[in-house]
Amino acid sequence: MSVVHRLPQHYRWLHGFSGMKVEPIVSSENIADNELIGLTLLSHEGDTAWQVMRELSRSLVEIQITCAVVEYDGQPCLFLHRDDECTCLCRLKNMGVAIAESVAVPYFS
């Protein structure tokens, strides 16, 4: 079973490297048209992670979601347009991929 997690920041393609390299967006910037989200695997590492990410990418391309697998912080990450996030997550869930979400839990003393 694969488990993916959404990276905490939003990204954009690095100028001149569309589809190959990303950079985080500074929060004060307003570039929603080119805003990307990134997904990383929690369940696999190394060559297996690259293989799984490529399979996930192919599945998304089948439903016309433009995406790319790019190395980010030493790990393969799947980047796609922010507007495609819901469709992407639905497709991945239908494939049996678990989606790990950050949960804010209040602390009671």
N, CA, C and O atoms as CSV, one atom per row, in Angstrom:
chain,resi,resn,atom,element,x,y,z
A,1,MET,N,N,0.839,-1.178,0.000
A,1,MET,CA,C,0.000,0.000,0.000
A,1,MET,C,C,0.884,1.241,0.000
A,1,MET,O,O,1.880,1.311,0.721
A,2,SER,N,N,0.514,2.201,-0.804
A,2,SER,CA,C,1.241,3.460,-0.862
A,2,SER,C,C,0.540,4.501,0.007
A,2,SER,O,O,-0.687,4.547,0.085
A,3,VAL,N,N,1.347,5.327,0.654
A,3,VAL,CA,C,0.829,6.425,1.472
A,3,VAL,C,C,1.497,7.706,0.990
A,3,VAL,O,O,2.724,7.803,0.971
A,4,VAL,N,N,0.687,8.691,0.600
A,4,VAL,CA,C,1.226,9.975,0.171
A,4,VAL,C,C,0.852,11.060,1.169
A,4,VAL,O,O,-0.137,10.958,1.895
A,5,HIS,N,N,1.669,12.093,1.179
A,5,HIS,CA,C,1.458,13.235,2.069
A,5,HIS,C,C,1.680,14.501,1.260
A,5,HIS,O,O,2.617,14.586,0.467
A,6,ARG,N,N,0.819,15.477,1.464
A,6,ARG,CA,C,0.940,16.757,0.765
A,6,ARG,C,C,2.042,17.580,1.422
A,6,ARG,O,O,2.067,17.744,2.642
A,7,LEU,N,N,2.946,18.093,0.604
A,7,LEU,CA,C,3.992,18.964,1.127
A,7,LEU,C,C,3.349,20.248,1.657
A,7,LEU,O,O,2.350,20.707,1.104
A,8,PRO,N,N,3.908,20.830,2.716
A,8,PRO,CA,C,3.245,21.944,3.393
A,8,PRO,C,C,3.220,23.264,2.630
A,8,PRO,O,O,2.372,24.113,2.905
A,9,GLN,N,N,4.115,23.453,1.697
A,9,GLN,CA,C,4.168,24.717,0.979
A,9,GLN,C,C,3.506,24.595,-0.381
A,9,GLN,O,O,3.130,23.508,-0.822
A,10,HIS,N,N,3.374,25.746,-1.033
A,10,HIS,CA,C,2.949,25.768,-2.416
A,10,HIS,C,C,4.187,26.106,-3.234
A,10,HIS,O,O,5.127,26.718,-2.727
A,11,TYR,N,N,4.183,25.707,-4.497
A,11,TYR,CA,C,5.375,25.800,-5.330
A,11,TYR,C,C,5.030,26.385,-6.686
A,11,TYR,O,O,3.862,26.580,-7.025
A,12,ARG,N,N,6.071,26.658,-7.450
A,12,ARG,CA,C,5.938,27.037,-8.852
A,12,ARG,C,C,7.129,26.437,-9.583
A,12,ARG,O,O,8.148,26.099,-8.981
A,13,TRP,N,N,6.972,26.315,-10.905
A,13,TRP,CA,C,8.093,25.821,-11.697
A,13,TRP,C,C,9.192,26.858,-11.674
A,13,TRP,O,O,8.922,28.049,-11.832
A,14,LEU,N,N,10.417,26.432,-11.481
A,14,LEU,CA,C,11.575,27.311,-11.519
A,14,LEU,C,C,11.700,27.851,-12.938
A,14,LEU,O,O,11.603,27.096,-13.905
A,15,HIS,N,N,11.913,29.148,-13.061
A,15,HIS,CA,C,11.980,29.792,-14.370
A,15,HIS,C,C,12.964,29.059,-15.286
A,15,HIS,O,O,14.133,28.878,-14.945
A,16,GLY,N,N,12.474,28.647,-16.440
A,16,GLY,CA,C,13.291,27.935,-17.407
A,16,GLY,C,C,13.366,26.432,-17.192
A,16,GLY,O,O,13.999,25.726,-17.977
A,17,PHE,N,N,12.727,25.934,-16.139
A,17,PHE,CA,C,12.798,24.502,-15.829
A,17,PHE,C,C,11.403,23.911,-15.610
A,17,PHE,O,O,11.231,23.040,-14.757
A,18,SER,N,N,10.420,24.370,-16.359
A,18,SER,CA,C,9.054,23.875,-16.210
A,18,SER,C,C,9.017,22.365,-16.401
A,18,SER,O,O,9.510,21.839,-17.399
A,19,GLY,N,N,8.425,21.678,-15.431
A,19,GLY,CA,C,8.322,20.225,-15.475
A,19,GLY,C,C,9.540,19.503,-14.939
A,19,GLY,O,O,9.557,18.274,-14.883
A,20,MET,N,N,10.590,20.272,-14.533
A,20,MET,CA,C,11.822,19.635,-14.068
A,20,MET,C,C,12.265,20.085,-12.680
A,20,MET,O,O,12.799,19.279,-11.918
A,21,LYS,N,N,12.055,21.355,-12.336
A,21,LYS,CA,C,12.489,21.874,-11.037
A,21,LYS,C,C,11.449,22.833,-10.495
A,21,LYS,O,O,10.831,23.593,-11.240
A,22,VAL,N,N,11.266,22.784,-9.174
A,22,VAL,CA,C,10.301,23.669,-8.522
A,22,VAL,C,C,10.997,24.512,-7.465
A,22,VAL,O,O,12.114,24.220,-7.038
A,23,GLU,N,N,10.296,25.576,-7.055
A,23,GLU,CA,C,10.756,26.388,-5.947
A,23,GLU,C,C,9.544,26.775,-5.107
A,23,GLU,O,O,8.452,26.961,-5.644
A,24,PRO,N,N,9.727,26.899,-3.788
A,24,PRO,CA,C,8.608,27.307,-2.936
A,24,PRO,C,C,8.163,28.726,-3.283
A,24,PRO,O,O,8.964,29.557,-3.710
A,25,ILE,N,N,6.887,28.979,-3.092
A,25,ILE,CA,C,6.335,30.310,-3.317
A,25,ILE,C,C,6.377,31.073,-2.005
A,25,ILE,O,O,5.966,30.568,-0.961
A,26,VAL,N,N,6.875,32.285,-2.076
A,26,VAL,CA,C,6.842,33.174,-0.913
A,26,VAL,C,C,5.389,33.583,-0.726
A,26,VAL,O,O,4.724,33.957,-1.692
A,27,SER,N,N,4.890,33.516,0.496
A,27,SER,CA,C,3.466,33.714,0.766
A,27,SER,C,C,2.922,35.042,0.267
A,27,SER,O,O,1.728,35.132,-0.018
A,28,SER,N,N,3.745,36.073,0.149
A,28,SER,CA,C,3.251,37.379,-0.283
A,28,SER,C,C,3.057,37.456,-1.795
A,28,SER,O,O,2.469,38.416,-2.295
A,29,GLU,N,N,3.543,36.458,-2.522
A,29,GLU,CA,C,3.406,36.459,-3.977
A,29,GLU,C,C,2.005,36.048,-4.382
A,29,GLU,O,O,1.372,35.237,-3.706
A,30,ASN,N,N,1.517,36.599,-5.476
A,30,ASN,CA,C,0.180,36.274,-5.966
A,30,ASN,C,C,0.305,35.672,-7.370
A,30,ASN,O,O,0.182,36.391,-8.362
A,31,ILE,N,N,0.543,34.377,-7.462
A,31,ILE,CA,C,0.695,33.718,-8.760
A,31,ILE,C,C,-0.196,32.479,-8.830
A,31,ILE,O,O,0.243,31.422,-9.282
A,32,ALA,N,N,-1.423,32.606,-8.392
A,32,ALA,CA,C,-2.334,31.459,-8.293
A,32,ALA,C,C,-2.455,30.677,-9.597
A,32,ALA,O,O,-2.687,29.469,-9.556
A,33,ASP,N,N,-2.305,31.325,-10.752
A,33,ASP,CA,C,-2.435,30.614,-12.021
A,33,ASP,C,C,-1.363,29.553,-12.214
A,33,ASP,O,O,-1.585,28.567,-12.916
A,34,ASN,N,N,-0.216,29.745,-11.602
A,34,ASN,CA,C,0.891,28.808,-11.770
A,34,ASN,C,C,1.229,28.065,-10.489
A,34,ASN,O,O,2.303,27.473,-10.386
A,35,GLU,N,N,0.345,28.086,-9.527
A,35,GLU,CA,C,0.621,27.495,-8.226
A,35,GLU,C,C,0.518,25.976,-8.271
A,35,GLU,O,O,-0.447,25.418,-8.792
A,36,LEU,N,N,1.533,25.321,-7.714
A,36,LEU,CA,C,1.597,23.858,-7.680
A,36,LEU,C,C,1.507,23.364,-6.247
A,36,LEU,O,O,1.842,24.075,-5.300
A,37,ILE,N,N,1.047,22.132,-6.115
A,37,ILE,CA,C,1.142,21.431,-4.836
A,37,ILE,C,C,2.031,20.214,-5.070
A,37,ILE,O,O,2.158,19.725,-6.192
A,38,GLY,N,N,2.638,19.740,-3.997
A,38,GLY,CA,C,3.513,18.583,-4.106
A,38,GLY,C,C,3.056,17.466,-3.192
A,38,GLY,O,O,2.579,17.705,-2.083
A,39,LEU,N,N,3.207,16.246,-3.670
A,39,LEU,CA,C,2.905,15.061,-2.873
A,39,LEU,C,C,4.177,14.228,-2.760
A,39,LEU,O,O,4.912,14.064,-3.734
A,40,THR,N,N,4.425,13.711,-1.574
A,40,THR,CA,C,5.577,12.858,-1.347
A,40,THR,C,C,5.103,11.531,-0.764
A,40,THR,O,O,4.030,11.457,-0.164
A,41,LEU,N,N,5.893,10.504,-0.939
A,41,LEU,CA,C,5.549,9.182,-0.413
A,41,LEU,C,C,6.074,9.013,1.002
A,41,LEU,O,O,7.219,9.358,1.293
A,42,LEU,N,N,5.247,8.490,1.866
A,42,LEU,CA,C,5.676,8.141,3.220
A,42,LEU,C,C,5.961,6.647,3.330
A,42,LEU,O,O,6.603,6.201,4.280
A,43,SER,N,N,5.486,5.884,2.363
A,43,SER,CA,C,5.521,4.430,2.464
A,43,SER,C,C,6.686,3.761,1.753
A,43,SER,O,O,6.957,2.586,2.000
A,44,HIS,N,N,7.371,4.464,0.890
A,44,HIS,CA,C,8.453,3.865,0.113
A,44,HIS,C,C,9.642,4.810,0.063
A,44,HIS,O,O,9.506,6.021,0.231
A,45,GLU,N,N,10.817,4.222,-0.174
A,45,GLU,CA,C,12.032,5.020,-0.308
A,45,GLU,C,C,12.848,4.502,-1.483
A,45,GLU,O,O,12.586,3.419,-2.006
A,46,GLY,N,N,13.837,5.285,-1.892
A,46,GLY,CA,C,14.782,4.856,-2.923
A,46,GLY,C,C,14.144,4.608,-4.270
A,46,GLY,O,O,13.211,5.301,-4.676
A,47,ASP,N,N,14.669,3.595,-4.964
A,47,ASP,CA,C,14.196,3.273,-6.312
A,47,ASP,C,C,12.717,2.896,-6.327
A,47,ASP,O,O,12.003,3.212,-7.279
A,48,THR,N,N,12.262,2.230,-5.285
A,48,THR,CA,C,10.844,1.853,-5.213
A,48,THR,C,C,9.957,3.091,-5.187
A,48,THR,O,O,8.902,3.113,-5.822
A,49,ALA,N,N,10.377,4.118,-4.459
A,49,ALA,CA,C,9.601,5.361,-4.394
A,49,ALA,C,C,9.492,6.003,-5.775
A,49,ALA,O,O,8.423,6.479,-6.157
A,50,TRP,N,N,10.596,6.019,-6.524
A,50,TRP,CA,C,10.567,6.580,-7.872
A,50,TRP,C,C,9.603,5.794,-8.762
A,50,TRP,O,O,8.837,6.384,-9.523
A,51,GLN,N,N,9.641,4.489,-8.667
A,51,GLN,CA,C,8.765,3.646,-9.477
A,51,GLN,C,C,7.295,3.892,-9.127
A,51,GLN,O,O,6.460,4.037,-10.020
A,52,VAL,N,N,6.983,3.937,-7.842
A,52,VAL,CA,C,5.605,4.173,-7.405
A,52,VAL,C,C,5.130,5.544,-7.873
A,52,VAL,O,O,4.010,5.676,-8.366
A,53,MET,N,N,5.973,6.567,-7.722
A,53,MET,CA,C,5.582,7.918,-8.138
A,53,MET,C,C,5.326,7.985,-9.639
A,53,MET,O,O,4.405,8.673,-10.079
A,54,ARG,N,N,6.128,7.281,-10.425
A,54,ARG,CA,C,5.910,7.271,-11.876
A,54,ARG,C,C,4.588,6.583,-12.215
A,54,ARG,O,O,3.878,7.014,-13.124
A,55,GLU,N,N,4.255,5.515,-11.488
A,55,GLU,CA,C,2.968,4.829,-11.704
A,55,GLU,C,C,1.807,5.748,-11.348
A,55,GLU,O,O,0.810,5.797,-12.068
A,56,LEU,N,N,1.929,6.476,-10.242
A,56,LEU,CA,C,0.873,7.414,-9.850
A,56,LEU,C,C,0.727,8.512,-10.892
A,56,LEU,O,O,-0.386,8.905,-11.240
A,57,SER,N,N,1.848,8.999,-11.383
A,57,SER,CA,C,1.835,10.040,-12.410
A,57,SER,C,C,1.127,9.553,-13.668
A,57,SER,O,O,0.296,10.268,-14.228
A,58,ARG,N,N,1.450,8.345,-14.115
A,58,ARG,CA,C,0.800,7.790,-15.313
A,58,ARG,C,C,-0.711,7.683,-15.117
A,58,ARG,O,O,-1.484,7.956,-16.035
A,59,SER,N,N,-1.119,7.287,-13.927
A,59,SER,CA,C,-2.551,7.164,-13.648
A,59,SER,C,C,-3.248,8.526,-13.717
A,59,SER,O,O,-4.380,8.625,-14.189
A,60,LEU,N,N,-2.577,9.556,-13.251
A,60,LEU,CA,C,-3.171,10.900,-13.298
A,60,LEU,C,C,-3.221,11.431,-14.732
A,60,LEU,O,O,-4.183,12.096,-15.116
A,61,VAL,N,N,-2.198,11.139,-15.511
A,61,VAL,CA,C,-2.175,11.560,-16.915
A,61,VAL,C,C,-3.323,10.912,-17.678
A,61,VAL,O,O,-3.879,11.519,-18.594
A,62,GLU,N,N,-3.684,9.674,-17.306
A,62,GLU,CA,C,-4.813,8.984,-17.951
A,62,GLU,C,C,-6.110,9.772,-17.828
A,62,GLU,O,O,-6.974,9.682,-18.701
A,63,ILE,N,N,-6.254,10.539,-16.758
A,63,ILE,CA,C,-7.474,11.340,-16.576
A,63,ILE,C,C,-7.188,12.823,-16.854
A,63,ILE,O,O,-7.909,13.702,-16.382
A,64,GLN,N,N,-6.139,13.083,-17.617
A,64,GLN,CA,C,-5.779,14.399,-18.125
A,64,GLN,C,C,-5.380,15.399,-17.045
A,64,GLN,O,O,-5.677,16.589,-17.151
A,65,ILE,N,N,-4.710,14.913,-16.015
A,65,ILE,CA,C,-4.110,15.797,-15.018
A,65,ILE,C,C,-2.636,15.931,-15.368
A,65,ILE,O,O,-1.900,14.944,-15.384
A,66,THR,N,N,-2.218,17.141,-15.644
A,66,THR,CA,C,-0.819,17.395,-15.962
A,66,THR,C,C,-0.026,17.381,-14.663
A,66,THR,O,O,-0.351,18.103,-13.720
A,67,CYS,N,N,1.013,16.557,-14.618
A,67,CYS,CA,C,1.823,16.435,-13.421
A,67,CYS,C,C,3.228,16.011,-13.802
A,67,CYS,O,O,3.482,15.613,-14.939
A,68,ALA,N,N,4.136,16.099,-12.846
A,68,ALA,CA,C,5.516,15.687,-13.091
A,68,ALA,C,C,6.110,15.157,-11.799
A,68,ALA,O,O,5.825,15.666,-10.715
A,69,VAL,N,N,6.937,14.132,-11.925
A,69,VAL,CA,C,7.687,13.604,-10.789
A,69,VAL,C,C,9.051,14.281,-10.819
A,69,VAL,O,O,9.800,14.178,-11.790
A,70,VAL,N,N,9.350,14.979,-9.723
A,70,VAL,CA,C,10.562,15.787,-9.633
A,70,VAL,C,C,11.251,15.481,-8.307
A,70,VAL,O,O,10.588,15.271,-7.292
A,71,GLU,N,N,12.568,15.458,-8.318
A,71,GLU,CA,C,13.298,15.290,-7.061
A,71,GLU,C,C,13.239,16.594,-6.280
A,71,GLU,O,O,13.581,17.657,-6.799
A,72,TYR,N,N,12.806,16.503,-5.037
A,72,TYR,CA,C,12.740,17.673,-4.156
A,72,TYR,C,C,13.190,17.228,-2.771
A,72,TYR,O,O,12.644,16.271,-2.220
A,73,ASP,N,N,14.156,17.897,-2.216
A,73,ASP,CA,C,14.749,17.526,-0.927
A,73,ASP,C,C,15.201,16.066,-0.915
A,73,ASP,O,O,15.067,15.374,0.095
A,74,GLY,N,N,15.734,15.608,-2.039
A,74,GLY,CA,C,16.287,14.263,-2.131
A,74,GLY,C,C,15.266,13.153,-2.316
A,74,GLY,O,O,15.631,11.977,-2.335
A,75,GLN,N,N,13.997,13.503,-2.452
A,75,GLN,CA,C,12.937,12.502,-2.597
A,75,GLN,C,C,12.146,12.755,-3.878
A,75,GLN,O,O,12.034,13.900,-4.316
A,76,PRO,N,N,11.595,11.703,-4.485
A,76,PRO,CA,C,10.711,11.926,-5.632
A,76,PRO,C,C,9.387,12.495,-5.134
A,76,PRO,O,O,8.770,11.958,-4.214
A,77,CYS,N,N,8.970,13.575,-5.750
A,77,CYS,CA,C,7.697,14.206,-5.381
A,77,CYS,C,C,6.878,14.418,-6.641
A,77,CYS,O,O,7.417,14.661,-7.720
A,78,LEU,N,N,5.588,14.325,-6.486
A,78,LEU,CA,C,4.667,14.509,-7.591
A,78,LEU,C,C,4.096,15.918,-7.488
A,78,LEU,O,O,3.475,16.270,-6.485
A,79,PHE,N,N,4.306,16.718,-8.521
A,79,PHE,CA,C,3.814,18.100,-8.531
A,79,PHE,C,C,2.736,18.255,-9.576
A,79,PHE,O,O,2.849,17.745,-10.691
A,80,LEU,N,N,1.675,18.974,-9.199
A,80,LEU,CA,C,0.561,19.228,-10.095
A,80,LEU,C,C,-0.059,20.570,-9.759
A,80,LEU,O,O,0.192,21.134,-8.694
A,81,HIS,N,N,-0.870,21.075,-10.676
A,81,HIS,CA,C,-1.506,22.370,-10.481
A,81,HIS,C,C,-2.453,22.313,-9.286
A,81,HIS,O,O,-3.152,21.321,-9.079
A,82,ARG,N,N,-2.464,23.364,-8.524
A,82,ARG,CA,C,-3.288,23.451,-7.318
A,82,ARG,C,C,-4.759,23.145,-7.598
A,82,ARG,O,O,-5.426,22.512,-6.779
A,83,ASP,N,N,-5.268,23.590,-8.746
A,83,ASP,CA,C,-6.679,23.371,-9.079
A,83,ASP,C,C,-7.023,21.901,-9.325
A,83,ASP,O,O,-8.198,21.535,-9.312
A,84,ASP,N,N,-6.024,21.064,-9.547
A,84,ASP,CA,C,-6.256,19.636,-9.797
A,84,ASP,C,C,-6.131,18.779,-8.543
A,84,ASP,O,O,-6.242,17.556,-8.619
A,85,GLU,N,N,-5.903,19.399,-7.399
A,85,GLU,CA,C,-5.648,18.639,-6.168
A,85,GLU,C,C,-6.800,17.709,-5.796
A,85,GLU,O,O,-6.569,16.534,-5.513
A,86,CYS,N,N,-8.013,18.202,-5.790
A,86,CYS,CA,C,-9.151,17.362,-5.388
A,86,CYS,C,C,-9.345,16.175,-6.327
A,86,CYS,O,O,-9.573,15.053,-5.876
A,87,THR,N,N,-9.254,16.421,-7.621
A,87,THR,CA,C,-9.394,15.343,-8.599
A,87,THR,C,C,-8.285,14.325,-8.426
A,87,THR,O,O,-8.520,13.118,-8.484
A,88,CYS,N,N,-7.072,14.821,-8.213
A,88,CYS,CA,C,-5.917,13.941,-8.008
A,88,CYS,C,C,-6.120,13.055,-6.787
A,88,CYS,O,O,-5.938,11.840,-6.864
A,89,LEU,N,N,-6.492,13.651,-5.671
A,89,LEU,CA,C,-6.660,12.872,-4.442
A,89,LEU,C,C,-7.773,11.849,-4.586
A,89,LEU,O,O,-7.663,10.738,-4.067
A,90,CYS,N,N,-8.830,12.203,-5.276
A,90,CYS,CA,C,-9.929,11.260,-5.517
A,90,CYS,C,C,-9.420,10.073,-6.341
A,90,CYS,O,O,-9.713,8.921,-6.021
A,91,ARG,N,N,-8.663,10.357,-7.395
A,91,ARG,CA,C,-8.118,9.286,-8.239
A,91,ARG,C,C,-7.194,8.369,-7.432
A,91,ARG,O,O,-7.275,7.144,-7.530
A,92,LEU,N,N,-6.312,8.986,-6.632
A,92,LEU,CA,C,-5.378,8.190,-5.843
A,92,LEU,C,C,-6.106,7.319,-4.819
A,92,LEU,O,O,-5.748,6.158,-4.621
A,93,LYS,N,N,-7.125,7.878,-4.173
A,93,LYS,CA,C,-7.906,7.090,-3.209
A,93,LYS,C,C,-8.593,5.919,-3.903
A,93,LYS,O,O,-8.645,4.819,-3.352
A,94,ASN,N,N,-9.117,6.140,-5.101
A,94,ASN,CA,C,-9.766,5.063,-5.850
A,94,ASN,C,C,-8.782,3.968,-6.254
A,94,ASN,O,O,-9.179,2.828,-6.498
A,95,MET,N,N,-7.504,4.316,-6.323
A,95,MET,CA,C,-6.458,3.337,-6.641
A,95,MET,C,C,-5.991,2.595,-5.393
A,95,MET,O,O,-5.193,1.663,-5.495
A,96,GLY,N,N,-6.474,2.991,-4.222
A,96,GLY,CA,C,-6.066,2.344,-2.987
A,96,GLY,C,C,-4.912,3.018,-2.281
A,96,GLY,O,O,-4.339,2.456,-1.347
A,97,VAL,N,N,-4.563,4.227,-2.719
A,97,VAL,CA,C,-3.487,4.990,-2.083
A,97,VAL,C,C,-4.061,5.692,-0.851
A,97,VAL,O,O,-5.115,6.325,-0.915
A,98,ALA,N,N,-3.355,5.570,0.259
A,98,ALA,CA,C,-3.776,6.259,1.481
A,98,ALA,C,C,-3.223,7.675,1.453
A,98,ALA,O,O,-2.092,7.900,1.024
A,99,ILE,N,N,-4.027,8.628,1.912
A,99,ILE,CA,C,-3.631,10.033,1.950
A,99,ILE,C,C,-3.437,10.423,3.410
A,99,ILE,O,O,-4.392,10.449,4.186
A,100,ALA,N,N,-2.199,10.723,3.776
A,100,ALA,CA,C,-1.903,11.161,5.146
A,100,ALA,C,C,-2.155,12.660,5.226
A,100,ALA,O,O,-1.683,13.429,4.389
A,101,GLU,N,N,-2.894,13.057,6.231
A,101,GLU,CA,C,-3.203,14.474,6.395
A,101,GLU,C,C,-2.706,14.945,7.740
A,101,GLU,O,O,-2.728,14.211,8.729
A,102,SER,N,N,-2.254,16.197,7.756
A,102,SER,CA,C,-1.847,16.804,9.018
A,102,SER,C,C,-3.086,17.093,9.849
A,102,SER,O,O,-4.089,17.589,9.335
A,103,VAL,N,N,-3.013,16.784,11.115
A,103,VAL,CA,C,-4.139,17.002,12.002
A,103,VAL,C,C,-3.711,17.908,13.123
A,103,VAL,O,O,-2.730,17.635,13.815
A,104,ALA,N,N,-4.442,18.986,13.305
A,104,ALA,CA,C,-4.160,19.878,14.418
A,104,ALA,C,C,-4.971,19.384,15.627
A,104,ALA,O,O,-6.201,19.344,15.589
A,105,VAL,N,N,-4.273,19.018,16.672
A,105,VAL,CA,C,-4.938,18.486,17.850
A,105,VAL,C,C,-4.719,19.492,18.986
A,105,VAL,O,O,-3.583,19.842,19.304
A,106,PRO,N,N,-5.820,19.950,19.593
A,106,PRO,CA,C,-5.648,20.898,20.702
A,106,PRO,C,C,-4.995,20.222,21.896
A,106,PRO,O,O,-5.249,19.053,22.186
A,107,TYR,N,N,-4.176,20.956,22.559
A,107,TYR,CA,C,-3.471,20.440,23.721
A,107,TYR,C,C,-4.196,20.900,24.975
A,107,TYR,O,O,-4.385,22.098,25.187
A,108,PHE,N,N,-4.594,19.960,25.792
A,108,PHE,CA,C,-5.277,20.266,27.053
A,108,PHE,C,C,-4.355,19.920,28.204
A,108,PHE,O,O,-3.773,18.836,28.250
A,109,SER,N,N,-4.231,20.848,29.127
A,109,SER,CA,C,-3.375,20.558,30.293
A,109,SER,C,C,-4.184,20.300,31.522
A,109,SER,O,O,-3.623,20.041,32.587
